[in-house]
Amino acid sequence: MLPLTKEGIYPGLPVYAEVPRRSHQLGLRHVLLTLLAASATAYVLLGSLYRPNEFEVYTCGSPSCARNPAFLVKAKHGAVASENELCSDIGVKILKKGGNAVDAAISTTLCIGVTNMFSSGIGGGGFMTVRLPPLQSNLSSISSSKVMTIDFREVAPAASREKMYVGQSNKARWGGLAVGVPGELRGLKKAHELWGKLKWSDLVRPNAELAKGWKVSKELERRIEMFATPMHNLPEWKAIFAPNGCLLREEGPDVFYKGPIAESILARIRDTGGIMTQDDLSNYEVKVQPALEGTYRGRKIYTTHAPTSGPVLLHMLNLLEKYEDFAADGRTSLNVHRLIEIIKFGFAARTKVADPNFMERADAKHIDEIPTKAYADYIFPNITDGFTHSPEYYNPVYDVPTDHGTSHSSVLDKDGMAVAITSTVNLIFGSMVLDPVTGVILNDEMDDFSIPGVPNAFGLFPSPSVFQVLANLEWGLDASAAVEYGRVHDQLFPTFVDVDNVYPSEIVEDLKNRGHNITISDISRVAAVVQVITKHDDSIYAASDSRKRGRAAGY
């Protein structure tokens, strides 16, 4: 392997600029995570915001902001929306085989770990939200639907200490010390045990076959080019990796957490400077609980709890709900300004969200307040229509810069079971630690813990992206158009608004007059992607985000 540089990183890796932290520091055990996970569940579970007769009003001349039929799939029985066409197809094949939405979500997620291993994989973790329809014969007898979440996010090794990255913050991003205890397989196993129908081996088999060879996508090609130097110089990255798919298929997820595979992974982590032990793997547990529930204009929203951005999504929707004429007025410059202001307050709220599993109850109560209508009542009077404000006005705890890699998939089956699942290895290719024996790419989730004096690298894009897609649906766009339309983004630090280049010049100029520092961006750049499934009458519509060249599938 290559030696680390004096800055504690592998030669050739991208170096991320850091922004000075603005306020007080949280301890290492306070997790700073932002996932699309249950936030995107809103698309599956919210109900119809889309009014098809109004769509024509909001299309524009540019192909970039008009509906793109290639990314909208219409189905009758079930659909899968993921970031990779091969994986959406695998999920639909599972549905056709008699599997339910949970089965399809598991197989789709494993597929993403094969084809898009730069963003997801069994060396990472994530969250799942599941809508259980009423009166399912293979479930407990219930008279109404129920929505549950599974938290299988990575956790810190037991030997972690608050100040172990001080003066060497890059070790929280690359190398063995960056690796958190992986949870993906434990999470998928728990979902399968609780709600799956097909055999586990049936869900793994198509992905084990796919791993023998597939056409490299443009997205994977682009990531490999970004990391060309370490890819060429680290021998394990040039080998044929992930040779143990058959073991996972035949023996199940436990082979990852004990035995030869676990021993090999732990040895690799230790060899690259890590501190994870067998006890860390053995003691890892997922958390199953009822979903966080909110309402928006009389519709129910289901999402995941902290440490995800679920509470923040509900907070932003609660603020948007205050504008009664929002849908009727359409995409005016005033409404876009209001969206930006809500997003800025959302980012400020997100900086206050940590992992309640590792907090005193008194501190965790502050997180409970964020998704409430009362908290929105408190914040709303501070939104001004005439002008924007400096970051300090929104009272963030600290700032967080750029976004990197995460994968999301949404699934709906013929019985009404719906799944939204997000999995991640955090930064692109995770920690850049690849076990040459098992082929597992390990996460760098330790970067998502706060380090005294250093901002982490995982951004807060998912909640604003989800929020804007919901706003687009309310403005009358169909599922694909709602996803494809250009977005605005202001995360407080750095102090500018990112506006996609499809926004009309008159809106951009009006935003400038309200004090916004505007940066125009190419809509085709990679940003947080959203996968949507909606149902209208007897038809299912699925859309995958073209920003990552995703394709949905259905039948």
Secondary structure, DSSP 4 states (H G I P E B T S, - for coil): -PPPPTTSS-TT------PPP-SPPPPTTSB----STTTTHHHHHS-----GGGHHHH--SSTTTS--GGGEEEESS-EEE-SSHHHHHHHHHHHHTT--HHHHHHHHHHHHHHHTTTT--TTSEEEEEEEE-TT-TTS---SS-EEEEEEE--B--TT--TTTTTT-GGGGTSSGGGPPBP-HHHHHHHHHHHH--S-HHHHHHHHHHHTT--PPPHHHHHHHHHTHHHHHH-GGGGS---TTHHHHHHH-GGGGTSSHHHHHHHHHHHHTT----HHHHHT---EEEEPEEEEETTEEEEE--TTSSHHHHHHHHHHHTT-TTHHHH-S-HHHHHHHHHHHHHHHHHHTT---GGGS-HHHHHHHHHTTSHHHHHHHGGG--SS----GGGG--SS------EEEEEEEE-TTS-EEEEEEEEESTTTTSEE-TTT-PEEP-GGGGB-BTTB--S----HHHHHHHHHHHHHTT--HHHHHHS--EE--SSSS-EEEETTS-HHHHHHHHHTT--EEEE-TTS------EEEEETTEEEEE--GGGT--EEE-
